Amino acid sequence: MSAVLFDGVPRSLETAKDAHPSSVRIFGNSIFVNQLLIAFLTYGTADHYYFFIRDPSCDVVRTKEQLGLPTRAELLTPITVMDLPATAATTFVTPRAFPQNLSVLRKLLSPSSAIVSFIHALSDILACDLCVYLLSLGALRGDAVVCSSHAGKIALQRLLLETAISLGVVPHQADAIFSRFMFPVIPLGLHCDRYRCDQLEARLQLGIRKDDIVILSFGRLSPFAKADPVPLLLAFRELLAITDRRLMLLIAGDDTRHQMADKLRDYASSLGCHESVAVYPDVSLSTKRALYGAADIFVSLSDHIQETFGIALMEAMASRLPVVAADWSGHRDIVQQGITGYLIPTYWVDLGDELELLRGPLEMEGRNSYLSAATVVDMETLIDRLKRLINNAALRQEMGASGYRRAVETYDWRRVVPRYEELFNGLKEAIASDTPNRRGLHGGPHSYKTQQIFSSYPTGCLDDNAPLVLTSLGRRWLCAPFPLNVISEHSADLHICRSILSVLHTDPEGSSSVETLGRYFNQVFPRFVIRSTVGRLIKYGLLSKK
């Protein structure tokens, strides 16, 4: 008898979002987890599926009826999970890859049960705790941490190596320890048949002109995570100026945390393109599908280290849209360059060791904001690739068709669930001959350089000595500054930007670089702040590499 035990129950988050759009927060990880559970009930081949509810007072019978679970699905609480036959729970699947959960589960479950957890949005601070668990708290050879992308896997393994060293393992002994752990790369999935509606009907629903070329960006609206919206808006303004086609930019997604919708509209107005920009916060499921249906091109310019994959890219491909995405982390696993869309080169400005002072959990968002600011998406390439697609309907259709085939063949749950079942079967064989790891490794806090750990995410790193020049946009900004931030712009930030641009303005030979600017201002501003600001100015097209 085969059985799988899931941590949690399947719920319709999108239905809840429809009912309470401004309060129900939807993240990519929560969408994935819920769809994963539903997909296994739909396409899985196990004899039984168990769902673990952490509330011991839960009315199991009533909850099962409310969820509409089939007969081969059972609900278990912390009390009833103890009654699960030792031969039944062959695999325990939990999205909570935290030591405090995994170590307790390892003690609760039978020795024949493997634990499968996930790294979806990879935070190095949380992942460090996971690495300590894997190394010292009793992981089995049959346990696995599923990574949604190859770049995420590389980052996690680098963290594991740094953690092992801090716990007293010398590098040449690490391979023997790493052989205990499985880090399979399995993509997130989706139901491809739920996307793409008639374009004319979708545009009628949204009030969009039928002859417009529509560019869609869909994702969580946040200035601190996922993607800075400024580069896309600046690129769109440039496209409006260089093409005679009627363009429309749609920006949509969850806006429950930062309430950015009005700020985005104001920013578009400040750029003079508000009539061609529409913002859709906290949309219903029907509106979401209409947005994908109404679009001609999909854009995703992720710049944050917690973006490890990208469900929205799969949704766009299932909607037969060509995808223009930052060459970032898992995006390069999804988009086939020149076939299903375009990957736009990204590079980092090295922020130096000072950044690592912002290491604590309370400082993580600030540190990651500096990292995101220093992540440059090549503006010139972005505008060129979007222009190609705007001017070539046949190319859009060809790439959209290729993307749809790739979505169906690679990311549909019908294809993804068997990959998990293959993993589960392999774990059973591995765990049968293994014993818990009791090495008892101990050590103090470890240090590492964040940009080295996540160097698999961007295309590359900007040469510190590469000459920088002021662009025509940068000169215009010095004469008539426009906002450089959607949320707000602190006077100190503007002062740093103006100081850097002024130096470049007086350097017609283009001899200034990241390194020379850092030395020039090192008595005035922190080094990593200068470097991050330089990255942001390149990212916004005010500076460029010579």
C-alpha positions in Angstrom: 0.0 0.0 0.0 1.4 3.4 -0.9 0.5 6.6 1.0 1.5 10.2 1.1 1.0 12.5 4.2 0.7 16.2 3.4 1.4 19.0 5.9 -1.8 21.1 5.5 -5.1 20.8 3.6 -6.1 21.9 0.1 -7.9 25.2 0.1 -9.0 27.5 -2.7 -7.0 30.6 -2.0 -8.2 32.3 -5.1 -11.8 31.9 -4.0 -10.9 33.4 -0.7 -9.2 36.3 -2.5 -12.3 36.9 -4.6 -14.4 37.1 -1.4 -11.9 39.4 0.5 -9.6 41.0 -2.1 -8.0 43.6 0.1 -7.3 41.4 3.1 -6.4 37.9 1.8 -2.8 37.9 0.9 -1.6 35.6 -1.9 2.0 34.6 -2.4 3.4 32.3 -5.0 4.4 29.8 -2.4 0.9 29.5 -1.0 -0.6 29.1 -4.5 1.9 26.4 -5.2 1.3 24.5 -2.0 -2.5 24.4 -2.4 -2.3 23.5 -6.1 0.2 20.8 -5.3 -2.3 19.1 -2.8 -5.2 19.4 -5.3 -3.0 18.1 -8.1 -2.1 14.9 -6.2 -5.7 14.2 -5.5 -6.4 14.7 -9.2 -3.5 13.0 -10.9 -1.7 11.0 -8.1 -1.6 7.2 -8.1 -1.1 6.6 -4.3 -3.6 4.4 -2.5 -4.2 6.9 0.2 -3.6 10.6 0.9 -3.5 11.9 4.4 -3.6 15.6 5.3 -2.1 16.8 8.6 -4.0 19.6 10.4 -2.0 21.1 13.3 -5.0 22.1 15.3 -5.8 19.1 17.6 -9.3 20.4 18.3 -10.3 20.3 14.6 -13.6 18.5 13.7 -12.1 16.2 11.1 -15.4 14.8 9.8 -16.9 18.2 9.3 -13.7 19.7 7.8 -13.4 16.9 5.3 -17.0 17.5 4.2 -16.4 21.2 3.8 -13.3 20.6 1.7 -15.1 18.0 -0.5 -12.2 15.5 -0.1 -12.5 12.1 -1.9 -12.7 8.8 0.0 -9.0 8.0 -0.4 -8.2 11.2 1.5 -8.1 11.4 5.3 -7.5 14.2 7.8 -5.2 13.7 10.7 -4.5 15.9 13.8 -1.4 15.8 16.1 -3.4 13.3 18.1 -4.6 10.9 15.4 -1.3 11.1 13.4 0.1 8.8 16.1 -2.3 6.1 15.1 -1.1 6.1 11.5 0.2 2.6 10.6 4.0 2.5 10.4 3.8 1.0 6.9 1.4 3.7 5.6 3.1 7.0 5.8 5.9 6.3 3.4 6.4 10.0 2.5 5.6 13.2 4.5 5.4 16.3 2.3 5.8 19.6 4.1 6.2 23.1 2.7 7.5 24.3 6.1 11.3 23.8 5.6 12.1 25.0 9.1 14.1 23.0 11.7 11.6 23.5 14.5 9.0 21.7 12.3 11.3 19.1 10.7 13.0 18.0 13.9 9.6 17.4 15.6 8.3 15.5 12.6 11.3 13.3 12.5 10.6 12.2 16.0 6.9 11.7 15.5 7.1 9.7 12.2 8.1 6.2 11.8 11.7 5.5 10.7 10.4 4.3 7.4 8.9 7.7 6.6 10.8 10.1 4.4 10.4 13.9 4.8 10.2 16.0 1.7 10.3 19.8 2.2 10.6 22.7 -0.3 12.7 25.7 -1.0 10.4 28.0 -3.1 11.3 31.5 -2.1 14.9 31.1 -0.8 15.8 33.3 2.2 19.4 32.8 3.2 18.7 33.5 6.9 16.0 30.9 7.1 17.9 28.5 4.9 20.9 28.7 7.2 18.7 27.2 10.0 17.6 24.5 7.6 21.3 23.7 6.8 22.0 23.3 10.5 19.1 20.8 10.8 20.3 18.8 7.8 23.8 18.6 9.2 23.2 17.9 12.9 19.6 17.2 13.9 19.0 13.8 12.4 18.1 14.0 8.6 17.9 10.6 6.9 19.4 9.7 3.6 15.8 9.4 2.3 14.9 12.9 3.2 14.8 15.5 0.4 14.6 19.3 0.0 13.0 20.0 -3.4 14.3 23.1 -5.2 12.2 24.8 -7.8 15.2 26.0 -9.8 18.8 25.1 -10.5 20.0 28.5 -9.3 18.1 28.0 -6.0 19.7 24.6 -5.6 23.2 26.0 -6.1 22.5 28.8 -3.6 21.2 26.3 -1.0 24.2 23.9 -1.5 26.6 26.8 -1.1 24.9 27.7 2.2 25.1 24.1 3.3 28.9 24.1 2.6 29.4 27.4 4.6 27.3 26.0 7.4 29.3 22.7 7.4 32.6 24.6 7.6 31.3 26.6 10.6 30.3 23.4 12.3 33.8 22.0 12.0 33.7 20.2 8.7 36.7 20.8 6.5 35.8 21.4 2.8 37.4 18.2 1.5 35.2 16.2 3.8 32.0 17.9 2.8 31.2 15.6 -0.2 30.7 12.7 2.1 28.2 14.6 4.2 26.4 16.1 1.2 25.8 12.6 -0.3 23.3 12.1 2.5 21.0 14.7 1.2 18.8 14.9 -1.9 18.2 18.2 -3.6 16.0 17.3 -6.6 15.0 20.2 -8.9 11.3 19.9 -9.7 9.5 22.9 -11.1 6.3 24.3 -9.7 3.1 23.3 -11.6 -0.1 24.7 -12.9 -3.4 23.6 -14.6 -2.7 24.8 -18.1 -6.2 24.3 -19.3 -7.5 27.1 -17.0 -5.8 29.9 -18.9 -6.4 31.8 -22.1 -9.8 33.2 -22.9 -10.9 35.0 -26.1 -8.9 38.2 -26.5 -11.7 40.4 -27.7 -14.0 39.3 -24.9 -11.2 39.9 -22.3 -10.6 43.4 -23.7 -14.2 44.2 -23.6 -14.4 43.1 -20.0 -11.5 45.3 -19.1 -12.3 48.2 -21.3 -9.2 48.0 -23.5 -9.2 49.0 -27.1 -9.0 46.0 -29.5 -6.2 47.4 -31.6 -3.8 48.2 -28.7 -0.6 46.3 -28.2 -0.9 45.3 -24.5 2.0 44.5 -22.2 1.2 42.8 -19.0 3.2 42.6 -15.7 1.6 40.4 -13.1 2.9 39.7 -9.6 3.0 40.9 -6.0 3.1 44.7 -6.0 6.0 45.5 -3.7 9.0 47.9 -3.9 11.1 45.6 -1.6 10.4 42.1 -3.1 9.9 40.6 -6.5 10.6 43.5 -8.9 11.2 47.2 -8.8 8.5 48.7 -11.1 10.5 51.8 -12.1 12.7 50.2 -14.9 9.6 48.8 -16.6 7.8 52.2 -16.4 10.8 54.1 -17.7 11.3 51.5 -20.6 7.6 51.8 -21.4 7.8 55.6 -21.6 10.7 55.2 -24.0 8.7 52.7 -26.1 5.9 55.2 -26.4 8.3 57.8 -27.8 9.9 55.6 -30.4 7.0 53.6 -31.8 3.8 54.8 -33.6 1.8 51.8 -32.3 -0.8 52.3 -29.6 0.6 50.7 -26.5 -1.0 49.8 -23.1 0.8 48.7 -20.0 -1.1 46.7 -17.4 0.4 46.2 -14.0 -1.5 43.8 -11.7 -1.1 41.7 -8.6 -1.6 41.3 -4.9 -1.4 44.7 -3.2 -2.5 43.9 0.3 0.8 44.9 2.0 2.1 48.1 0.5 -1.1 49.6 -1.2 1.0 50.7 -4.2 -1.7 51.0 -6.8 -2.3 54.7 -6.4 1.4 55.4 -6.1 2.1 53.5 -9.4 -0.6 55.6 -11.1 0.9 58.8 -9.7 4.3 57.7 -10.9 3.1 57.0 -14.4 1.5 60.4 -14.3 4.8 62.0 -13.3 6.4 60.3 -16.3 3.6 61.6 -18.6 2.4 58.1 -19.6 -0.6 57.7 -17.2 -3.1 57.4 -20.1 -1.4 54.3 -21.3 -0.9 52.6 -17.9 -3.6 50.8 -16.0 -3.0 49.3 -12.5 -5.2 46.4 -11.2 -4.6 45.6 -7.5 -6.0 42.5 -5.8 -7.9 41.2 -8.8 -10.4 38.4 -8.8 -9.8 35.1 -10.5 -11.9 36.1 -13.5 -10.1 39.4 -13.9 -6.8 37.7 -13.6 -7.7 35.4 -16.5 -9.0 38.3 -18.5 -5.7 40.2 -18.0 -3.7 37.3 -19.4 -6.3 36.9 -22.2 -6.2 40.6 -23.1 -2.4 40.8 -23.3 0.0 40.4 -26.2 3.3 40.4 -24.3 4.2 39.4 -20.7 7.0 41.0 -18.8 8.7 40.0 -15.5 11.8 42.0 -14.3 12.5 40.2 -11.0 15.5 41.5 -9.1 15.1 40.0 -5.6 16.9 37.0 -4.2 13.6 35.5 -2.8 12.4 35.1 -6.4 13.5 31.6 -7.0 11.1 30.5 -9.8 8.2 32.5 -11.1 4.7 31.1 -11.3 3.4 34.1 -13.3 5.8 33.2 -16.2 4.2 29.8 -16.4 0.7 31.3 -16.3 1.7 33.6 -19.2 3.0 30.7 -21.3 -0.2 28.8 -20.6 -2.0 31.9 -21.9 0.1 31.7 -25.1 2.0 34.9 -24.4 5.7 35.6 -25.3 7.6 36.2 -22.1 10.2 38.9 -21.6 11.9 38.2 -18.3 15.0 39.2 -16.4 17.8 36.6 -16.8 17.4 35.9 -13.1 17.4 32.7 -11.0 14.6 30.3 -12.0 13.5 32.5 -14.9 16.2 31.0 -17.1 14.9 27.5 -16.3 11.5 28.6 -17.7 12.1 30.9 -20.7 13.8 29.4 -23.7 15.8 32.3 -25.2 14.5 33.3 -28.6 12.0 30.5 -28.6 9.4 31.2 -25.9 10.6 34.7 -25.3 13.6 36.7 -24.3 15.9 36.8 -21.2 17.2 40.2 -20.4 20.8 40.2 -19.0 21.1 41.1 -15.3 24.2 41.9 -13.3 25.1 42.9 -9.8 27.2 45.7 -8.5 29.5 44.2 -5.8 28.3 45.8 -2.5 31.3 44.6 -0.5 31.6 43.1 3.0 29.8 46.0 4.7 26.5 44.7 3.5 26.9 41.6 5.7 26.4 43.9 8.8 22.7 43.8 7.9 22.4 40.1 8.6 19.8 39.8 11.4 16.1 38.8 10.6 14.9 42.4 11.4 17.5 43.8 9.0 16.9 41.3 6.2 14.4 43.4 4.3 16.7 46.5 4.3 19.7 44.4 3.2 17.7 42.8 0.4 16.5 46.2 -0.7 20.1 47.3 -1.2 20.8 44.0 -3.2 17.7 44.6 -5.4 18.7 48.2 -6.0 22.2 46.9 -7.1 20.6 44.3 -9.5 20.7 45.9 -12.9 18.3 44.7 -15.7 19.8 45.8 -19.0 17.5 48.6 -20.1 18.8 48.9 -23.6 18.2 45.2 -24.3 14.8 45.3 -22.6 13.6 48.1 -24.9 15.0 46.4 -28.0 13.3 43.0 -27.2 10.0 44.6 -26.4 10.2 46.7 -29.6 10.8 43.6 -31.7 7.7 42.0 -30.3 5.6 45.1 -30.6 6.4 45.4 -34.3 6.1 41.7 -35.2 2.7 40.0 -34.6 3.9 36.8 -36.2 6.8 36.6 -33.8 4.5 37.1 -30.9 2.2 34.3 -32.0 5.1 32.0 -32.7 6.7 32.5 -29.3 3.3 32.3 -27.6 2.6 29.0 -29.3 6.0 27.6 -28.3 5.5 28.8 -24.7 2.2 27.1 -24.5 3.7 23.8 -25.7 6.4 24.1 -23.2 3.9 24.8 -20.4 1.8 21.8 -21.3 4.8 19.4 -21.7 6.8 20.6 -18.7 4.8 22.5 -16.1 1.3 21.1 -16.3 0.5 19.1 -13.1 -0.1 16.0 -15.2 3.6 16.1 -15.9 4.9 17.4 -12.6 3.1 15.0 -10.2 4.8 11.9 -11.8 8.1 13.5 -11.1 7.3 13.7 -7.4 6.1 10.1 -7.4 9.4 9.1 -9.0 11.2 11.0 -6.2 9.1 9.3 -3.5 9.9 5.9 -4.8 13.6 6.7 -4.8 13.4 7.9 -1.3 11.8 4.7 -0.1 14.8 2.7 -1.5 17.3 5.1 0.0 15.8 5.3 3.5 15.5 1.5 3.9 19.2 1.1 4.3 20.0 4.3 6.3 20.2 5.3 9.9 19.7 8.8 11.3 22.7 11.2 11.1 24.0 11.5 14.7 27.3 13.3 14.0 26.3 15.9 16.6 28.2 18.7 14.8 28.6 21.9 16.8 29.9 25.3 16.0 29.3 29.0 16.3 27.6 31.4 13.9 29.0 31.3 10.4 29.7 34.2 8.1 29.5 34.4 4.3 29.1 36.9 1.6 25.5 37.0 0.4 26.3 37.9 -3.2 28.7 34.9 -3.5 26.0 32.6 -2.2 23.5 33.9 -4.7 25.9 34.5 -7.6 23.9 31.9 -9.7 21.0 34.3 -9.8 22.1 37.2 -12.1 23.8 36.8 -15.4 27.0 38.2 -14.0 28.7 40.9 -11.9 29.6 44.4 -13.1 33.4 44.9 -13.3 34.3 47.4 -10.6 36.7 49.2 -13.0 34.3 49.4 -16.0 34.0 53.0 -17.1 30.7 54.6 -16.4 29.1 57.5 -18.4 26.2 59.8 -17.9 23.3 59.1 -20.3 21.1 61.7 -22.0 18.4 60.7 -19.5 20.8 61.3 -16.7 21.6 64.8 -18.0 17.9 65.5 -18.3 17.4 64.4 -14.7 20.1 66.7 -13.4 18.3 69.6 -15.1 14.8 68.5 -14.2 14.7 65.6 -11.7 11.8 63.2 -11.8 11.0 60.7 -9.1 13.3 57.7 -8.8 11.1 55.8 -6.5 7.4 54.8 -6.7 6.8 54.9 -2.9 8.7 57.9 -1.8 12.1 59.5 -2.2 14.1 60.6 0.8 16.1 63.8 0.5 19.2 61.9 1.5 18.7 59.4 -1.4 18.3 62.2 -3.9 21.4 63.9 -2.5 23.4 60.8 -3.1 22.0 60.4 -6.6 22.7 64.0 -7.5 26.2 63.8 -6.1 27.1 60.7 -8.2 25.5 62.1 -11.4 27.3 65.4 -10.9 30.7 63.7 -10.7 29.9 61.9 -14.0 28.7 65.1 -15.6 32.1 66.7 -15.0 33.9 63.6 -16.3 33.6 63.7 -20.1 36.4 61.2 -20.5 34.4 58.5 -18.8 37.2 57.6 -16.4 34.8 57.1 -13.4 33.9 53.6 -12.3 32.2 51.9 -9.4 35.6 51.7 -7.7 36.6 55.3 -8.2 33.2 56.6 -7.1 33.4 54.5 -4.0 36.8 56.0 -3.1 35.6 59.5 -4.0 32.7 59.4 -1.6 34.0 57.0 1.1 34.3 59.7 3.7 30.8 60.9 3.1 28.6 57.8 2.5 28.9 54.1 3.4 30.6 52.2 0.7 27.8 49.7 0.0 25.2 52.6 -0.2 27.3 54.3 -2.9 27.6 51.0 -4.8 23.9 50.2 -4.5 23.0 53.7 -5.7 25.3 53.4 -8.7 23.5 50.1 -9.5 20.1 51.8 -9.2 21.2 54.6 -11.5 22.4 52.2 -14.1 19.2 50.2 -13.7 17.1 53.2 -14.3 19.1 54.2 -17.4 20.7 57.4 -15.9 24.2 55.8 -16.1 25.6 53.3 -18.4 28.7 51.2 -19.0 31.0 52.9 -21.5 
